[in-house]
Amino acid sequence: MAIFFNENKKIFTMSTNHSSYQMQVNPLGILLHVYYGSKICEQDEMGYLISYRDRGFSGNPYDALTDRTLSLDLLPQEYPTYGVGDYRVPTMELVHADGSYAADFRYESYCIKKGKYQVDGMPALYAAEDEAETLIITLKEYASDVRLLLYYSVFEENDVITRAAKIVNDGESAIVLNRVLSACLDFQYEDFDLIHFHGRHCMERQMERVNLMHGIHRLSSARGASSHHHNPFFILCDKDATEHYGKCYGISLVYSGNFTAEIEVDQVNQTRAVIGIGDYQFHYNVKPKESFMMPEVVMSYSENGLQSLSHQYHKIYRHHLCRGKYQLTRRPILINNWEATYFDFNEEKLLHIAEQASELGIEMLVMDDGWFGKRDSDYSGLGDWIVNTKKLKGGLKPFVEKVNALGLKFGIWFEPEMVNEDSDLYRVHPEWVLQCPNRKPGRSRYQLVLDMGRKEVIDYLFDAICSILDSANIEYVKWDMNRSMSDVYSNILDKESQGQAYHRYMLGLYDLLERIVQRYPNLLLEGCSGGGGRFDPGMLYYSPQIWCSDDTDAIERLKIQYGTSFCYPISTVGAHVSAVPNHQTGRVVPYHTRGVVASAAGGFGYELDLSKVTEEERRLTKIQVENAKKYFDLVNNGTYYRLTNPFQNQTYTAWEFVSEDQSEALVSAVITKVYANGATLIVKPEGLQKDALYQIDGKEQVYSGAALMNGGICIPLPNVLDPNGAEMQSVNSGKEYGAVQYHIVKCSK
Ligand code: GLA
């Protein structure tokens, strides 16, 4: 049993294989958070860790009577609120009908059941009855009929605990929520580093590790999407934690819109972390008998460093978040025409690319932006999801038939949530966009944002998308979203309800995505937002892969894919081989290296004009495509190891995949800087069986797992290599940016 309740002491203990989480109801009914960390016994009572002291300016609840040591300002709590004496970052700011800002929740009841709870209208982890256990604790507001339901599901095998919460207004008058975050984690004695993932368009999820300071560290998005700029995921870890050592806590929000995460170190060095829906322009009226549910938070703990924390997230997201036909099976290797043609294409051009692709073993053509309405640039056409017959003369069906006849599947690009002013949709329905009264809305990429909180918008988009998908044999959709929102005002909401507009947008989007995945169970969806601007667990519930970044430069991708790997499984990453000089950076990287970097992904493909590549590059493409097929299971379902940190190691970046049974591994390394007469480089594989014997493809020697893991493999020096040699192929630019790959296989000799 993963959840244990000590009735006498009112202690809830939730345990996974290697972690425990404990809460205790105190004599006043306040739900304390007493422990989260390495596994303890279910009889343990961790409340002994709380020190009760009378501290100045940290007051006491009235019903603590003469006890001046009991203060909400100091106690570790499960769901701390604003207004009643806790001055740290709150999860909730609640306003009652009389205008009072007070939320004082006390324990009322609990229930424990098999299986996993669901989150109303939002994505969440799923589990069979025997894969998770759920605890629901009900708290009641001290002086009103407002209830707070705290949901927990324990995935024992995965070392994961999820949380969500719901506010239920059982009173007679409406309440207002100005801030309502999903979860809080209070730590009394830890001294943490914070690891978070910031970035920008074309440079997402850059890993940064900082010392926590007294005061508040805030990570957030107010862009209407989880954003390129911050990811709704962070790690708190021991100051000396490494990939293999130290306590680490991961906190990941299953939501794709605005979010707020705050980490505070208080007056007595306690750490509090909170996360949930973004609090800017958030203002939610909950009428009598209505409720408001908050998105899910997925927490995981490892006492063995960052590597195992990531493995826990990879497993849970691969097996309990991603869904559908392509959750675990191989996805078609694709060629996307965006960087090959941009908007300038027609049927002949695309068919020419498809012909080349088919000869090389590529399996799907994706027609990107520009196939619909009047869309020859990004100034017009969004919203008009009708085939542009100037580009595709006979329409979509015969074109797709020709693509299929070449042996390729066909995929298509949509950006459903947006509209250009120069579009028929906008001319007919200007009221469908988010726009403040009497103001012109800000433009970005010359597009405006549709109000996805309007049912008729969702219905229109559903019909428009279905009529395209039904018109031809379309097996893949790239779902894009290419701007940050501003002027978020919905003209179907009254003025008291404008603070709901961002969240209603998300609920509408999730509803539309759910309708699409239900209607087309075999369709592969790839999420995208100018690359990885919405790379979050919320989107992964609908699309098992997300275009990781608009930056296709293989060297920059090393850092982007490294940062992404802390939370997200490699199977969810979309990565392509593109042309050089690279369109984002101008850098020239050998074709082989571009292939090695792009193949560390579940959504592997190409994004260049294959009619312009050299014979040698065609030869390499065939090998890369074969390898992507051959190594699919290893890469997608194997265990991923970060062997170097590209933010620290300036010389090379290495990573590895190991099969679950440890019989096979694939080690990749990319040289990021060459030095004259440089030192020998060593890469040390991980995750092999110490005593087993292994061989590296193409080499005679037999090694024990221990030899390879402790001794490592010498990477040949770039400046002594034949650029076309077997180990390091460096086609376009001589010695720089070479890459090696070692396929290690268990043998019986
Ligand atoms: C975004 C995507 C690109 C491409 C363009 C098309 O930037 O990330 O891959 O689809 O839109 O406009």
Boltz pocket constraint, residues with backbone or C-beta under 6 A from the ligand:
constraints:
  - pocket:
      binder: B
      contacts: [[A, 338], [A, 368], [A, 369], [A, 413], [A, 480], [A, 482], [A, 528], [A, 529], [A, 530], [A, 531], [A, 547], [A, 549], [A, 550]]
      max_distance: 6.0
